[in-house]
């Protein structure tokens, strides 16, 4: 089994996000909950939103803004299996242009 980090990326602008109705938000949360229950065995960390971002470099620290809005961690038999699990995530249908990056996280060397 491998571990995979999923980064959920949002395509919506702040104005478009604010146009989601309470009903749409509730429907998304219900769909997310159903997805999480369906893949409970694979979810190492169901994830959380990503807020207040800073970039740290050798030159210093700066605030950043980007489309990364949430993460989760899954365990799967292969990268393709992890992708299949994340392809069912309701985030993909919340806003046009949303996408999920699925990154393999190999175990550190012994």
N, C-alpha and C positions, 0 to 999 in steps of 0.2 A: 504494500500500500504506500502511496505517496501523499504528500501534503501539497496543497495548491492554494495560493492566495488569489482571491478574486477582487479586483478593483472595479467598482461600479462607477461609470462615467455618465454624467448627465449632459444632454445637449440643450436643455432649456435655459433661457435667460432668466434673470431674477423676476422680470415682469411676467414671463410665461409661467414660472413656478407659482407666482402669487395668484394666477388665474385658476388654479386647481380648486374646485369646490370642496367643501367639507365631505360631501358624498363621495367624490372621486378619491379623496385622501383615505376615507374609511374603506372604500372598496380595495384600494391598493394594499392597505394594512391587512385586510382579510385575505387577499391573494398571497401576500408575503407570508402570513401565518400558515396558510395551507401549504405553500411551497416548503417552508421550514419543517412542518410536520412530515411531509412526504419524503424529505431527505434528511430526517433527523439523525439517522445512523451515520451519514457522511459529514455532518456539520461538526467540525472541531470547534469553531467559533462562529456563531450565527452573524456576527458582525455588528457594525454600528455606523452611524453617520460620521463623516469627516468634516470637522470645523476648524477654524482658526489655524491656518496653515502658515508655516515659516520654512524658509529654505536656509540651510546652514552651509556655508562654504568657508574656505580658508580665508576669504576676504571679509567675512562677517555673516550677519543674519538679516534676512529681509522677509517681509510679509509677502505671500503669494496668493494668487487667485487662479484656480483652474477648474476643470470639469470633474475632478474626482470627488464623488459625493458620499461614498460608503465603501465598506469592505466586508468580506467574509472569508473564512478559511474552511476548505473541505478536504476530506481524505478520500482518495479514490484509487482504484487499481491501476489507472493510467491517466495520462494527461487528457486523452480523448474522453474518458469516462467523466473526468472533472468538467470538461467542456460541456458534455451532454447534460450534466446536472445544472450547470449555470445557464445553459440555453433555455431552460424552463423558468428562469427567474422572472417574476412579474415586472421588475425594473425595466426590462426590455420593451414592454408594451405601455409603460406609463407615459412616456413622451417620445415623439418621433426623433430618431437619431441617438437615443440612449444606447450605450454598449457596455460590455463587460470584458475586461482584460483578465485572462486566466494565466497565472504565472506559477511554474513549478518551484517548489521550495525543497530542494534536496537536503537530506540530513547532513549535518556537519561531519567532516572526516574524523575518524577515530584518532 
